[in-house]
Amino acid sequence: MERVDVAVIGGGQSGLAAAHALRGQGLQPVALEASEQAAGSWPRYYDSLTLFSPAMYSSLPGLPFGGDPDRYPHRDEVVAYLLRCADRLGAEIRTRTRVRDVRPEDGAFALGLEGGGRLVARAVIAATGTFGRPHRPGLPGLAAYTGILLHAAHYRTPEPFAGQRVVVVGAGNSAVQIAAELAGRARVTLAARHPVRFARQRTLGASFPRRRPSWSSTTAATGPL
């Protein structure tokens, strides 16, 4: 059975950052990424997604984002950036390797891989995120609902919703960005528990990000009604 120093489950931004930190401590991590490239879920996000913080605040450790530091990078730019990070990381990254389970074994951890393989590591870091298993609440009445119910993880473009009535549930960054895009083609309502507070991305020509960095995109959306 193969033994490794540290297994990092996930090869997206969190997995790459974790592997970089482990390398800095003299360890030899192996990143296990279920998809075909070390870019996490970013290639599968909606087409128009942009980061919510400028490039200057969105770099991972060890590699500046590059380009205009004040721009808000698009999804495809982030994918290309993560692939550059992976190339320069200096750690082993195994793509198309999905971890099925992790169990303690003789003071270490045994990782069961999809397809039947096994790996033993002294330590394990879970950096998988939630995009691969989006949560859709079991709300009353859904069984009788005849419209389309779509999670943000499955939204791509506004064209299928043209001329329809759409309710976007949530007021996080992704929900607001999706709602704003849909509003150009559909009648949109943004439903949230609390009043939405909007802030300018730039004030007096300077960017003031609300958080650093803002990489997430998991807010749920529904429509049309």
HUKAQUI-V61251 format. One record per helix or strand of 3 or more residues. SS is the DSSP state (H for helix, E for strand). FROM is the first residue (numbers start at 0). LEN is the number of residues. If there is no record, write none. Layout:
SS & FROM & LEN
SS & FROM & LEN
This chain:
E & 1 & 8
H & 12 & 12
E & 28 & 4
H & 41 & 3
H & 54 & 3
H & 74 & 15
E & 91 & 3
E & 98 & 7
E & 107 & 6
E & 117 & 9
H & 130 & 3
H & 141 & 3
H & 151 & 3
H & 158 & 3
E & 164 & 5
H & 172 & 10
E & 186 & 5
